[in-house]
């Protein structure tokens, strides 16, 4: 018997749903193309509905199904193409009984949307990008399905959006902005023309304009790009910034497909988190690009980039995109992409997204990578010239299963995205480099977890695996390594509890399969896990509440094979004891540059992080950090991870000699992984450091992404609008 939380429907209902979709597809194939109203010279794009494999198929051979044949043969066109198709009471009842408890049933504190009543299932966007005004003008044609009886309103999330028209079938609909907050934006309530019953569909057309200050969008002047000739635009919608880009139900619990037409000025190229459709179409001085995403995604995975872009093929499913002056370096740096992708498929199962492209963004991109489906966004700080940092791609590829395919129910359950992604990333790397690499990554993660907990404070509520956002907290405020590494720590603990790699990896693949295209809460995960491993006595003793809701470090200490990390740990202890009291030292006896010869960037970074951890109570003396930096040439490194780790150690020691290099590093890139800890360390390194931190931030903040600028301003206690 299948577990009751498994996201499936009875075979009869699956057949009914497939038959309705099949009939609709046949009719829609005859429907006229839709027009994108960019200008009098509209460009048309044929609409191709999604196709589904028959639910009774076995090994590709469709089983006999009398119900399917009867319904597909008898369905009338007028029924198939209606905008609001109704299901029978019996079918609705069966669906309600069979459907899994989805993430939508979990209380959502980060969205105004009434997603438990009505859900958006498809979006059709037309977007016109204007660099002069830094505004996107658009139309969102939303298809939504009623989840309950008597639905009379559709509530969407917005932030700084101008709504000029809301209509259905050409008739204007009453709509109004309502409740508003700095963190959550503004509620948009739309009165439906008639009450919907469970299973009914409606289509709403919304005309909107973004604000130049939209938090999801960063507009770059030509001088801020690598080429220096053309402007650039990119989006970052995670966590709740899609609402500043398009009107939407901005919650992970709502997944929808989308298609889009994007008009941009020549000679720029548009890319989205979707598969390109057809060839670009010329429209005067502009070009229109078309896209389609046939796998349902949450709003935070909507992505757009526009710039002078060029692509190079790096695998059968993969291209790397970037500005022309960077694309050669990017092609070299990410040459292993297909190897990582194929290994991920071996570990996790089939790849659902069709293509896997990479876009190397300008330096202001605030993250290491963003797992936008079909088009991962990547920071240029990974371009080390030696492929030493390309493993970030393993993390973003892993998201194709963990986060994108199986998504957290709300942002309180974010660990189910990132903890699983860290786990799968390390599984991928271990398949390529051996089990020792898995344990080494786990050891690094444990060190960064300690550091993150220490930064917040052990009793801080944001150090919980499942934080409480019920007060309307901005999910960005609790962003840290906690969901990543505490989540991984928990999953590794569970793996060892049930017998190790083999049984847990089988569970992992089944979990991905059963919850594909669905949402999961922490409570759902607990029930699913316990059911799967019901015959393993050890699982009865798991203290789930402490793991989920207690702040601080995990309640159980994991043990990892430390063979790869032992050299780094030993060297860190030698430097630590050489300056135990923080009075100054030239370093341990018999140290030399050969100490780290042959080490990868991960080992060097681990050495520096471990040394920083050991100096948590008493910082090193500046003389000692200067000797260390000179001996191992850290001050001359081009590797951003090594530079950041060394600068932080030196700043905690109060080493003012690194101030100029730190200031330069903070101005040349905008990745929050580096910005936030370095600004904090610089600010805490004395009065001169505190003043320099604020001066550098005020000078550089206009080049940072709005999310990074906001978070760093809060860290420095600087007025964001100053």
Number of C-alpha atoms within 10 A of each C-alpha: 3 8 13 15 19 21 19 18 18 14 12 16 18 17 21 20 17 20 22 17 18 21 20 21 18 13 15 17 13 9 13 11 14 12 14 22 16 19 9 7 11 12 17 15 17 13 15 13 14 13 11 11 10 18 19 18 11 9 7 9 9 12 12 10 12 10 14 20 13 12 15 18 11 9 14 13 13 10 14 19 15 13 15 19 15 16 13 10 12 9 15 17 12 15 17 15 13 17 15 20 19 19 24 22 13 17 13 23 20 25 26 23 24 18 24 17 21 28 24 22 17 22 22 19 23 23 24 21 19 13 17 8 9 18 19 23 20 23 26 21 21 22 20 23 23 25 20 16 14 13 20 16 19 23 25 23 29 30 28 17 20 15 19 9 14 21 19 16 9 9 11 14 17 14 18 12 15 12 11 15 10 10 17 23 22 22 22 22 20 19 16 19 15 11 13 23 22 21 21 21 21 21 19 21 22 21 19 21 21 25 19 16 15 22 23 26 28 23 21 22 15 14 12 17 19 17 14 11 12 16 19 25 19 23 24 28 24 22 21 28 27 29 29 26 29 29 27 23 28 29 28 30 28 26 26 22 20 22 21 24 27 26 28 23 20 15 12 17 20 25 21 27 24 28 21 19 16 11 9 16 14 15 17 10 9 17 18 24 22 24 22 19 25 20 18 17 28 25 26 21 24 22 26 22 21 21 24 20 23 18 19 17 13 20 17 9 15 21 22 27 27 25 21 14 12 19 19 16 15 26 20 16 20 20 18 17 25 17 13 23 23 16 19 24 16 13 19 24 16 14 17 15 19 14 16 25 23 28 25 23 26 23 22 26 29 25 19 20 22 24 23 28 29 23 27 24 29 26 22 23 23 24 22 18 13 12 16 16 20 18 19 16 25 24 25 27 28 30 26 25 29 25 29 28 26 23 30 27 27 26 27 25 22 28 28 29 25 26 26 27 26 28 24 25 25 24 26 28 21 18 16 13 11 12 14 17 22 21 21 23 25 24 22 19 21 20 17 21 24 19 19 20 22 17 14 15 14 17 14 15 18 23 28 25 30 25 22 17 18 11 8 15 15 17 20 17 12 20 14 17 21 29 28 24 28 29 27 25 27 23 18 21 17 17 18 14 15 17 12 13 13 11 13 19 16 12 17 19 15 16 18 18 18 17 20 19 20 27 28 28 25 22 13 18 14 12 13 19 16 15 14 14 16 12 11 13 10 13 15 12 7 13 11 14 9 13 20 20 16 20 21 24 22 20 12 11 11 14 12 16 15 17 12 17 23 14 16 25 18 14 18 21 17 17 22 22 14 19 22 18 14 18 13 16 21 17 21 17 9 6 16 13 11 10 14 17 10 9 14 12 18 18 22 22 21 25 26 23 24 25 25 25 18 18 19 13 8 14 24 30 21 23 20 24 28 21 15 23 19 13 17 18 11 19 17 11 14 13 19 19 20 22 20 22 22 25 27 25 24 29 28 25 23 23 22 18 13 20 20 11 14 21 19 11 18 23 18 14 22 27 22 21 16 22 23 21 18 24 27 20 22 30 21 18 21 15 11 13 21 17 14 18 24 18 12 16 22 15 10 17 20 12 22 26 26 22 22 23 23 19 18 22 21 14 14 18 10 14 9 15 6 6
